[in-house]
């Protein structure tokens, strides 16, 4: 906790929030300093992974696929009436396909 408190004080001296990127069992997560203090500086993959701010900060999901698995999302920039979801940069998702060993297993 002593090293953690020093880092928090350093960030506070500049008026900046402090976050820690932590890699556990090959998975990256992101926690603010207050969360680490509340956990006494100890993070576990099982207990804390879903409290990571990785998605909030980077708008990125972590998905693990087996070898041979492929997901394809198709977007269209111009607005259409029927779409799956909307992404700020890519536009309107019009198709989602899942493949395993190059064989289509799911499409919508």
N, C-alpha and C positions, 0 to 999 in steps of 0.2 A: 504493500500500500504506500510505502514511503516514496518509491520511484513514481508511482501513479500520481500522488499528490504534487510532486515537483513538476511533473508535466502539466497538470491542471493549472497550477499557479503560473507557470510560464505562459500558457495560452491565455489565461485571464489577464495577464499583464498587458497583452496586446488587444484585449477585448474580443478574442476570437473563440468560437466553439472548438472543442477538441473531440476528435473521433479517432477510433483505433480500428484499423483493418486487421483482422485476425484470420489466419488460415488453420483450420482444424480438420484433420483427416482428408486433406486435399480440397476442402471447400472454404471459400472466402466468405467472411461475414464482416459487418461493420456495426460498431457500437459507439454511442456517445459516452463521454467520460462519466456522466452521472449514472448511466446504467452499470458501468464497470464498478463504480463505487458501491452501488446498491448490491452488487454481487461479490463484494470484498475482493475485487480484482480477479475473480476466477470465472471463466466461461467454459461451458461444455457444449459440445455439438448437440447432444440429445436435449438438454434442458433449455438452451438459449438460442438455437439457430433461428427459430421463428420470430424472435425479437430483434433480429438483425435489421438495420436500417439500409441495407444494401439496395433493396428494390426502391425504397423511397428516394434515396439519393441519386441513383443511377438509372432508374426505370428499367431495370434488367432483371430477368428471371433466371434462376438456376434450374436447369433440367438435365438429368443424366439419362442418356440413351444407351442401350446395349449396342455393341458393334453390329453394323448392318441396318440400323434403324435410321430413318431419315424423315424429317417433317418439312413440308413445303407450304408456305403461305403466299398467296397471290393478292396483290393490292391494285387498286385503280385510283388514280388521282382525282378524277372527276366524280362528283357526287352521284350516287345511284340510289334507287328506291330500296332495293333489297341487298343488304350487306351483313356480314357477320359481326364486325367491329370496326372501329375507326382508330387509326394511329396518326398522331400529330404530324409526323414527317412523311409517312408512306401513303396515307390516304385511307381508302375504304377496303377492308379485307373482303374479297369476294369468293375465295376458295381456300380450303385447308385440307391437305392430304398427308397421310402417314404411310410410309413404306417400310417394309422389312425385307432385306436381301433383294431390293429392286422390285418387289411385288407390292402393289397397292393393297393396303389392308383396311383403309378407312378414308372416306372423303366426304366433305360437306361444304 
